[in-house]
Amino acid sequence: MLIAAATDAEIKSTGVTLRVSEPQVIAGGKGCLWNFTKVSGTVTGNLNVSQPDGLSHLYALKSQGSGLTTFQP
């Protein structure tokens, strides 16, 4: 699960405090939602195992200028 994708030390190094993390199941696979204290909004991460092109799909979306609000290779 993606909860383990970021360690407690990595989360703390961003300057925010984690209130809760929850596993999620989406249509394409598994993910996690992180909710922080004293910060508006949440952060989510998901692994879309139904996408056969893997990360190549995200690079293609970025090059087309569609589908992504934030993209950092």
Residue pairs with C-beta under 8 A, 6 or more apart in sequence:
1 23
1 30
1 32
2 23
2 30
2 31
2 32
2 45
2 46
2 47
3 21
3 23
3 32
5 32
5 45
6 34
8 18
11 18
11 34
16 36
16 37
16 38
16 39
17 36
17 37
17 38
18 34
18 35
18 36
18 37
19 35
19 36
19 37
20 34
20 35
21 32
21 33
21 34
21 35
22 32
22 33
22 35
23 30
23 31
23 32
24 30
24 31
24 32
24 33
24 44
24 46
25 31
26 46
26 48
27 50
28 46
28 47
28 48
28 49
28 50
28 51
29 46
29 47
29 48
29 49
29 50
30 46
30 47
30 49
31 44
31 45
31 46
31 47
32 44
32 45
32 46
33 42
33 43
33 44
34 42
34 43
34 44
34 45
35 42
36 42
36 43
51 57
53 60
58 68
58 71
59 73
61 67
61 68
62 68
62 71
